[in-house]
């Protein structure tokens, strides 16, 4: 890391054996398909500030430098592009609550809840409910657990959102709380590649308008650095071939030019001498 100060002074920070690391932080598990587990009892305090006591941390292990050439990515990064609030929170059996975002979305759920020390609060996600309206329909998720778990370090209120996962969902099942939360306690943060919305569409026919709205949500949720498919099950993979053919149509809604360029570069680099991938 090369730092140049306003007065012209320069400093070079080099990663070496004096650096320290720890694997004892509060994020104990995270996986895009399974969710994130956060244990507030393991929080590290103000570890980013000067004077922090890191005596319990390990010395960093020196590794061989990576091969290849380091270049900047061609496209913008993932970003929280929108926020939506749920339309309802309903109590169901077992001390659980079903949060309805009113819209299928891809992103994460920020919660502001009250918990008890050492008692985990579980958040599960799904696109639809079972016919009884009181349970998440999970069969289409196959092996994906799609579950976030927060364990409070003390009694009282907390605010939390996962850092390293996202979910495709409309409904979230919250358990177990000893009080009834409200819609104000939840915020859905819609996450996709940073792109400007450059096109709108509206007619006098509500069915056609809804078709366009569905397309908007379906397209935005699948821009994740590379074109992907479903964001809720354990098969959310990057797609190069036929998926890129939709980019032209999608450009009427989103400014996806940089994304499209990136896909073309990846496809070109993936081709062999015969022109196949």
Secondary structure, DSSP 8 states (H G I E B T S, - for coil): -EEE-TTS-EEE----TT-EE-S-SSEEEEETTTEEEEEGGG---STTSTT---TTSEE--------S-----SS--EEEEEEE--SEEEEETTTEEEEEEEEEEEEEEEEEEEE-TT-EEEEEEESSB-TTSSSB--GGGTT---EEEEE-SSSEEEEE--SS--EEEEEEEEE--SS---GGGEEEEEEEE---B------S-HHHHHHHHHHHHHHHTTBSSSBB--SSSTT--B--TGGGGGHHHHTTTB--HHHHHHHHHHHHHH--TTS--
